[in-house]
Amino acid sequence: MRLASALLAGGLALAMPAIAVAQDAAPAEIVVEGERQAQEAAVRALAKEVTGHLKVGRPLPRFFEPMCLAVGGINPEFAGAFAQRITDNARRADVPIAEGKCQPNALVVFAKDGRKQLEKVRKQHKWIFTGLGESKIKDILASRDPAFAWQLTEIRGVDGRRFDTEGGGGLPLNRQYQTGRLNQPIRSDVVGAVVVFDSSAIEGISAVQLADYASVRLLAPTQEIDSVNEEGMSTIMSLFLTPDTAPEEMTEFDLAYLRGVYQLKPNSPGTAVYGAAARSYRRDPVD
């Protein structure tokens, strides 16, 4: 797709430190049942806040086709390490990854005055917000944080089959193999995901923090959070809300949330991610 050519307009060069993924898993802990229940409740509550408003019964958007990432607006010397961090995070969450040369469907851009750049791109390349609607676009551009994130999605059959259209009228024809209210025949494919950082407002934030924040926002449906959890459940999504106390990298919750998204059945209702994240947090080690 043409996301890269339309959005690679930023002019920032960041001195990125070397980026590496921690390999040591956290030691096993003995957790009493009461603590376990409290943990799961905290994961569910934070997952609900991070996910934001969901359409009732609609499957959660995610990558089914392999993700192909491009990074722009920083020195090529550091862009590779930055992209590798995001790709490694995606692999840990079982996101399909494209191998070799590929057409980017995920993009992170560093741009001077990101909001102004996006307003300009919006006028010249309206298609980069295809299907979002004016209200959603306004919400994106009105972001509180110096980061603007969105996903472009396409509804397909649960097996990935595209819906046919009738003649020139564009009316969808349901020729899917699965039907029924309890087993809906659709899934929501992410066909493009974008994060644009305002380079003038990220001083003091590490490359690892930015890459991990971008990972969550690219790979899953998210919204800005309004408060920090006071019960010990932290998330990289607090990076711009409370930068002085934000995690130094992706947290156990963040990885459990992403794994929860990608462990769901393609046609599961979006709200199922709350329980999936809690189960992943309890079961899957952070590697």
Secondary structure, DSSP 4 states (H G I P E B T S, - for coil): --HHHHH--------PPP-----PPPPP----HHHHHHHHHHHHHHHHHHH----TTPBPPB--SPB-EEEESS-HHHHHHHHHHHHHHHHHTT--B--SS----EEEEEETTHHHHHHHHHHH-GGGGTTS-HHHHHHHHT-SSSEEEEEEEEEEETTSPPPEEETTTTEEE---S---SSS-SEEEEEEEEEEEEEGGG-TT--HHHHHHHHHHHHHS-----SS--SSS---GGGTTTSTTTS-SS--HHHHHHHHHHHHS-TTSBTTHHHHHHHHHHHHSPP-
